Amino acid sequence: MLLSRLVEKLADHTAKIDELMQQNLDLSDWRALYLVLHTLQIHAQVAIDFLLHTCSLMGVASSTPMRCVERLVGTGLLGEEEGALLKRMIRSRSIVVHEYGEIDTDKVREVLRSRGYRRVLQIIAVLYEELKARGLDP
């Protein structure tokens, strides 16, 4: 049940980011930038929570989200490209949470332009289906 709720929440925040994209926000305005950053942060945190819970369910020891992704790649549940994208998401979230003064708005624009947040949802949704098939959505 927890995994399905996290997938729903991730889908919801993906839609919210899409909605923000349609508004053509000016990221040089701190209000718009913080709105986008906060929404991306929640999106990333939900994905991280899903990954950490997945590692726990799989009995895969992982002390950090990065290590969890590495272990899931090692088990074959995630591909190398998927793991690399998830690691970039984790690093981006860490920067947003811990280093507001160091935010590179060009990188934020690139995340939005590339719609990498949508790819994260796709990766998590496929992983969720695999976990369900294994009976791991208590």
N, C-alpha and C positions, 0 to 999 in steps of 0.2 A: 504494500500500500504506500509506504513512504516513497519508494522509487517512482510510482505513478504520479504522486502529488508533485514531486520535484520536476518530472517531465512536463506536467501541466504548467507549473510555475515558470519553467524555462520557456515554454511556448508563449506564455502570456507576455513575458518580458521581451521576447523576440518581436512580437507584434507591437509592443510599445516602442521599441527602437525603430521599427519600420515606420510607425506613425510620426515619430520625431523627425525621421529622415524626410518625410513629405513636407515638413514645415520649413525646410531650408534654413535652419537656424544659423545664426552668425556666431561661430565659436569664439570670436574675439570678444564677445559680450560674456562676462564671467557668469552671468545667470544662466545663459544658454549652455555654456560649457559645463557648468556644474550639474545642470539637469541631465545632460547627455552622459557625463561621467558617472553620476549616481545610478542611472538606469543600467549602464554597462557594468558597473560594479555589482549590482544585484544579480544581473544575468550571469556574470562570471561566478559569483559566490554560490548560486544555485547549482551551476554545473560542477563546481568544486565539491559541494556537499554530496551530489550524486556520485561523483567519482570516489570520494572517500568512503561512502556507504557501500559502494560496489566492492571496493578492496576489502572492507570488513566482511561482507557476505561471502566473498570468495576465499577468505582466510589468507589473504595476501598482506603480509606485514608491510606497512608503509607509515613512516612518521610524518611525512609532508605530502602535500598535493602533488608536487613534482615527482617524488618517489613513487607515489601511487600510479601516476601515469606511466612511469618507466616500467613498473611491475606489470601493469595491464598490457603494455606493448610486449613485454617478455612472455606473457602467457598466450599471446596471440589474439586477445580480445580486442585490441586496438592495433591498427597498422602504424607504421613509422610516420607517415604523413599526418595521420590523425593525432598521434602522440605529439608531434612537433607543434601542430596548431593549438592543442590544448595547453602545452607548456607556454606558448606565447600568450595565451589568454591568462594563464595563472600569473605570469610575470607582469602583464599589463595591469591586472587587478591589484597586485602588490604595490605597483608604482602609484596607482590611484589612491589606495588606502594609506600609504605611508609617506608619499612624497609629492603632495599637491603642488609645491613650488616648482617641481621638475617636470610637469606635464608638457609633453610635446604635442601641441594641437595638430600638427601635421600628421602625427601618428594616429591621433584620434580620428581625424578625417579619413585616413587610409582604412582604418578598421570599419568605419561606416561605409565608405565607398566600396570596399571589397565584399562587404556583407559577411565577414568572417563569423560574426555572431550567429548568422543563419546556419553556417556550416557546423558550428558547435552544437546547435540544436539537432541537426541531422545525425551527427556522430553519437550524441547521447541517446537519441531515439532508437538507433540501430542497436546500440549496446543494451538498451532497456529490453528490446524484443529478444535479444539473445539470453539475457538474464531470466526473462519470463519463461522462455522455452526450457530453461534449466530448472524452473520451479523456484527461482530465487527472488520473488517479490512477495515477501510475507505480508 
